[in-house]
Amino acid sequence: MDPTPPPPHRPVIRSQADLERAWRHLVEPLGFSAHSTWMMLIDAEDHPLPQLTQVEDCDRVPEPEVLTGFAELAAHLLDDVAPGGRWAFLRSRPGSGVTDVDRAWARGLVEACRELGVPTEVVHLATDVDLLPLPLDSLAA
């Protein structure tokens, strides 16, 4: 028996469908006990880095300074770890459907990152029953 651990999951992410498959690989089976926001850094060659960042207690509409903090962290890590890359965010929570809080997180993350010039992918939502994209144009204020 080979004791070598398997290599980390490093798919190529060039489309929203690729990103959705990557998130599914990471979070299925679905089912969550808390509200979290996950950050995935994708390098300039379209591969996700093997580390994810999970921020817990994301159960309320985010304050502007929280979103700015996410964007500043994203900008700093992008510059230091994966220049030329981009970020993907996933909101996970118990329940089903899309809520106003989900929309506020998705819209807020993308807009805060845009203000700092941080490239992002479509934000995704994972609930107990589904994983789906939350495109910015569907998140009217």
Backbone hydrogen bonds in HBPLUS format (Angstrom, degrees):
<---DONOR---> <-ACCEPTOR-->    atom                        ^
c    i                          cat <-CA-CA->   ^        H-A-AA   ^      H-
h    n   atom  resd res      DA  || num        DHA   H-A  angle D-A-AA Bond
n    s   type  num  typ     dist DA aas  dist angle  dist       angle   num
A0013-ILE N   A0046-ASP O   2.68 MM  33  5.14 161.8  1.71 151.4 158.1     1
A0019-LEU N   A0015-SER O   3.02 MM   4  6.35 158.2  2.07 148.8 154.6     2
A0020-GLU N   A0016-GLN O   2.87 MM   4  6.13 159.7  1.91 150.0 155.6     3
A0021-ARG N   A0017-ALA O   3.00 MM   4  6.23 159.1  2.05 146.9 152.1     4
A0022-ALA N   A0018-ASP O   2.99 MM   4  6.29 153.6  2.06 146.3 153.6     5
A0023-TRP N   A0019-LEU O   2.91 MM   4  6.24 164.9  1.93 158.4 161.5     6
A0024-ARG N   A0020-GLU O   2.90 MM   4  6.11 163.5  1.93 151.4 156.3     7
A0025-HIS N   A0021-ARG O   2.94 MM   4  6.17 157.9  1.99 148.1 153.8     8
A0026-LEU N   A0022-ALA O   3.11 MM   4  6.38 146.5  2.22 144.2 153.1     9
A0026-LEU N   A0023-TRP O   2.99 MM   3  5.07 120.3  2.36  96.8 112.2    10
A0027-VAL N   A0023-TRP O   2.89 MM   4  6.10 150.2  1.98 159.3 167.7    11
A0028-GLU N   A0024-ARG O   2.97 MM   4  5.39 152.7  2.05 146.3 147.5    12
A0058-CYS N   A0035-HIS O   3.13 MM  23  5.09 174.9  2.14 122.8 124.2    13
A0036-SER N   A0092-SER O   2.84 MM  56  5.27 160.4  1.88 150.9 156.7    14
A0092-SER N   A0036-SER O   2.92 MM  56  5.27 163.2  1.95 142.8 148.2    15
A0037-THR N   A0055-VAL O   2.83 MM  18  5.16 153.9  1.90 147.0 156.0    16
A0055-VAL N   A0037-THR O   2.79 MM  18  5.16 164.0  1.82 152.9 158.5    17
A0038-TRP N   A0090-LEU O   2.70 MM  52  4.99 166.3  1.72 153.6 158.7    18
A0090-LEU N   A0038-TRP O   3.01 MM  52  4.99 151.5  2.09 134.4 140.2    19
A0039-MET N   A0053-THR O   2.77 MM  14  5.04 150.3  1.86 147.3 156.1    20
A0053-THR N   A0039-MET O   3.11 MM  14  5.04 164.5  2.14 142.3 147.1    21
A0040-MET N   A0088-ALA O   2.80 MM  48  5.04 164.6  1.82 157.5 159.7    22
A0088-ALA N   A0040-MET O   2.84 MM  48  5.04 147.9  1.94 148.1 157.3    23
A0049-LEU N   A0041-LEU O   2.79 MM   8  5.74 162.8  1.82 171.4 172.9    24
A0042-ILE N   A0086-ARG O   2.82 MM  44  5.31 174.2  1.82 172.7 170.8    25
A0086-ARG N   A0042-ILE O   2.86 MM  44  5.31 152.8  1.93 150.7 159.1    26
A0043-ASP N   A0047-HIS O   2.82 MM   4  5.46 163.9  1.85 152.5 146.9    27
A0046-ASP N   A0043-ASP O   2.95 MM   3  5.37 152.2  2.03 122.2 122.7    28
A0066-VAL N   A0063-GLU O   2.98 MM   3  5.30 130.9  2.22 108.3 121.5    29
A0067-LEU N   A0063-GLU O   3.22 MM   4  6.63 158.8  2.27 156.6 162.2    30
A0068-THR N   A0064-PRO O   2.91 MM   4  6.16 156.6  1.96 149.5 156.7    31
A0069-GLY N   A0065-GLU O   2.93 MM   4  6.05 150.3  2.02 135.2 143.3    32
A0070-PHE N   A0066-VAL O   2.98 MM   4  6.35 153.4  2.06 149.0 155.6    33
A0071-ALA N   A0067-LEU O   2.99 MM   4  6.27 165.4  2.01 151.7 155.1    34
A0072-GLU N   A0068-THR O   2.81 MM   4  6.04 158.4  1.86 153.1 159.3    35
A0073-LEU N   A0069-GLY O   2.96 MM   4  6.08 163.4  1.99 148.9 153.4    36
A0074-ALA N   A0070-PHE O   2.84 MM   4  6.05 162.4  1.87 151.6 157.3    37
A0075-ALA N   A0071-ALA O   2.85 MM   4  6.05 157.8  1.90 148.3 154.0    38
A0076-HIS N   A0072-GLU O   2.97 MM   4  6.14 165.5  1.99 149.8 153.6    39
A0077-LEU N   A0073-LEU O   2.93 MM   4  6.11 175.2  1.94 160.2 161.3    40
A0078-LEU N   A0074-ALA O   2.94 MM   4  5.94 156.1  1.99 144.5 151.9    41
A0079-ASP N   A0075-ALA O   3.02 MM   4  6.19 165.1  2.05 150.4 153.9    42
A0080-ASP N   A0076-HIS O   3.00 MM   4  6.21 158.7  2.04 150.0 156.1    43
A0081-VAL N   A0077-LEU O   2.70 MM   4  5.47 162.9  1.73 152.2 156.9    44
A0082-ALA N   A0078-LEU O   3.09 MM   4  4.94 136.7  2.29 116.3 129.1    45
A0085-GLY N   A0082-ALA O   2.89 MM   3  5.40 143.3  2.03 147.6 147.0    46
A0087-TRP N   A0119-PRO O   2.98 MM  32  6.35 162.5  2.01 141.4 144.9    47
A0121-GLU N   A0087-TRP O   2.75 MM  34  6.16 138.7  1.92 160.6 171.8    48
A0124-HIS N   A0089-PHE O   3.04 MM  35  6.46 161.0  2.08 147.0 152.2    49
A0091-ARG N   A0124-HIS O   2.82 MM  33  6.27 162.1  1.85 156.3 158.7    50
A0126-ALA N   A0091-ARG O   2.76 MM  35  6.17 159.9  1.80 160.6 165.9    51
A0093-ARG N   A0126-ALA O   3.02 MM  33  6.56 147.0  2.13 158.7 168.7    52
A0128-ASP N   A0095-GLY O   2.97 MM  33  5.41 143.3  2.10 142.9 154.4    53
A0103-ARG N   A0099-THR O   3.05 MM   4  6.40 162.2  2.08 149.7 154.1    54
A0104-ALA N   A0100-ASP O   2.90 MM   4  6.08 153.9  1.96 144.0 151.3    55
A0105-TRP N   A0101-VAL O   2.99 MM   4  6.22 160.2  2.03 151.1 155.4    56
A0106-ALA N   A0102-ASP O   2.98 MM   4  6.22 172.5  1.98 156.7 158.8    57
A0107-ARG N   A0103-ARG O   2.90 MM   4  5.93 171.4  1.90 154.5 156.8    58
A0108-GLY N   A0104-ALA O   2.85 MM   4  5.67 156.5  1.91 139.3 147.3    59
A0109-LEU N   A0105-TRP O   2.88 MM   4  5.92 162.6  1.91 151.7 155.6    60
A0110-VAL N   A0106-ALA O   3.21 MM   4  6.36 173.2  2.22 152.7 154.5    61
A0111-GLU N   A0107-ARG O   2.95 MM   4  6.07 168.7  1.96 155.3 159.1    62
A0112-ALA N   A0108-GLY O   2.92 MM   4  5.89 161.8  1.95 146.7 152.1    63
A0113-CYS N   A0109-LEU O   3.02 MM   4  6.11 159.4  2.06 146.9 152.7    64
A0114-ARG N   A0110-VAL O   2.91 MM   4  6.09 157.8  1.95 149.1 155.8    65
A0115-GLU N   A0111-GLU O   3.06 MM   4  6.28 154.3  2.12 146.5 152.3    66
A0116-LEU N   A0113-CYS O   3.04 MM   3  5.29 134.6  2.25 102.9 115.1    67
A0118-VAL N   A0113-CYS O   2.84 MM   5  4.86 170.0  1.85 142.8 139.5    68
A0117-GLY N   A0114-ARG O   2.96 MM   3  4.86 160.1  2.00 104.0 110.2    69
A0134-LEU N   A0123-VAL O   2.71 MM  11  5.47 153.4  1.78 174.1 164.6    70
A0125-LEU N   A0132-LEU O   2.81 MM   7  5.44 162.2  1.84 161.0 166.4    71
A0132-LEU N   A0125-LEU O   2.88 MM   7  5.44 155.2  1.94 152.7 159.4    72
A0127-THR N   A0130-ASP O   2.82 MM   3  5.40 168.3  1.83 166.5 170.7    73
A0138-SER N   A0135-PRO O   2.90 MM   3  5.51 160.0  1.94 120.1 126.9    74
A0139-LEU N   A0136-LEU O   3.02 MM   3  5.27 166.0  2.04 118.3 120.2    75
